[in-house]
Amino acid sequence: MKRVFRPQADPLPASGRGYQHVCPHCTQPLTLHDLRDGDQGYWCHECGCGHRAGDPPPQALRPLPQAG
């Protein structure tokens, strides 16, 4: 049994709105693709790596500049 003594802050935002998915390695924008199992994933064509849309690493979200 694993006990959590101090709650960890969630590094991901509650919503992806206002964020761009970028590659954590080269910071290039990622493209969204449908996966064979029916899920979606983001892929970097430069690095040849990616992640599932529902499980991004914290470094993969870049805030969009605010229009104003």
Sine and cosine of phi, psi and omega as CSV:
sin_phi,cos_phi,sin_psi,cos_psi,sin_omega,cos_omega
0.00,0.00,0.73,-0.68,-0.02,-1.00
-0.97,-0.25,0.82,-0.57,0.02,-1.00
-0.98,-0.20,0.66,-0.75,0.07,-1.00
-0.96,-0.29,0.93,-0.37,-0.03,-1.00
-1.00,0.08,-0.60,0.80,0.05,-1.00
-0.85,-0.52,0.82,-0.57,0.01,-1.00
-0.91,0.42,0.72,-0.70,0.02,-1.00
-1.00,0.07,0.68,-0.73,0.07,-1.00
-0.96,0.29,0.67,-0.74,0.02,-1.00
-0.96,0.29,0.86,-0.51,-0.05,-1.00
-0.96,0.27,-0.21,0.98,-0.02,-1.00
-0.99,-0.15,0.57,-0.82,0.04,-1.00
-0.94,0.34,0.32,-0.95,0.00,-1.00
-0.93,0.37,-0.41,0.91,-0.02,-1.00
-0.67,-0.74,0.51,-0.86,0.06,-1.00
-1.00,0.08,-0.08,1.00,0.00,-1.00
-0.92,0.40,0.75,-0.66,-0.02,-1.00
1.00,-0.03,0.07,1.00,0.01,-1.00
-0.82,-0.58,0.52,-0.85,0.10,-1.00
-0.95,-0.32,0.69,-0.73,0.06,-1.00
-0.99,0.14,0.85,-0.53,0.01,-1.00
-0.80,-0.60,0.34,-0.94,0.03,-1.00
-0.95,0.32,0.78,-0.63,0.03,-1.00
-0.92,0.40,-0.28,0.96,-0.04,-1.00
-1.00,-0.04,-0.75,0.66,-0.09,-1.00
-0.91,-0.42,-0.05,1.00,0.02,-1.00
0.88,0.47,0.31,0.95,0.09,-1.00
-0.98,0.19,0.51,-0.86,0.04,-1.00
-0.88,0.48,0.59,-0.81,-0.01,-1.00
-0.99,-0.15,0.44,-0.90,0.06,-1.00
-0.97,-0.25,0.58,-0.81,-0.03,-1.00
-1.00,0.00,0.73,-0.68,-0.03,-1.00
-0.73,-0.69,0.49,-0.87,0.14,-0.99
-0.99,0.12,0.71,-0.71,0.01,-1.00
-0.99,-0.10,0.28,-0.96,-0.04,-1.00
-0.89,0.46,-0.49,0.87,-0.04,-1.00
-1.00,0.04,0.14,0.99,0.05,-1.00
1.00,-0.08,-0.14,0.99,0.03,-1.00
-1.00,0.10,0.02,-1.00,0.09,-1.00
-0.85,-0.52,0.44,-0.90,0.00,-1.00
-0.56,-0.83,0.40,-0.92,0.06,-1.00
-0.98,-0.21,0.65,-0.76,-0.09,-1.00
-0.73,-0.68,0.67,-0.74,0.09,-1.00
-0.98,-0.18,0.89,-0.46,-0.01,-1.00
-0.97,0.23,-0.39,0.92,0.03,-1.00
-0.95,0.31,-0.75,0.66,-0.07,-1.00
-1.00,-0.03,-0.39,0.92,-0.05,-1.00
0.97,0.25,0.53,0.85,0.04,-1.00
-0.71,-0.70,0.25,-0.97,-0.01,-1.00
-0.23,-0.97,-0.14,-0.99,0.01,-1.00
-0.45,-0.89,0.33,-0.94,0.06,-1.00
-0.94,0.34,0.52,-0.85,-0.04,-1.00
-0.89,0.45,-0.54,0.84,-0.02,-1.00
-1.00,0.07,-0.05,1.00,-0.05,-1.00
-0.66,-0.75,0.87,0.49,-0.03,-1.00
-0.98,0.18,0.54,-0.84,0.15,-0.99
-0.94,0.34,0.46,-0.89,-0.03,-1.00
-0.84,0.54,-0.52,0.86,-0.02,-1.00
-0.96,0.27,-0.13,0.99,-0.08,-1.00
-1.00,0.03,-0.04,1.00,0.01,-1.00
-0.93,-0.37,0.87,-0.50,0.02,-1.00
-0.91,-0.41,0.80,-0.60,0.03,-1.00
-0.88,0.48,0.69,-0.72,0.07,-1.00
-0.96,0.26,0.53,-0.85,0.07,-1.00
-0.91,0.42,0.63,-0.78,-0.03,-1.00
-0.97,0.24,0.78,-0.62,0.07,-1.00
-0.98,0.19,0.70,-0.71,0.02,-1.00
0.04,-1.00,0.00,0.00,0.00,0.00
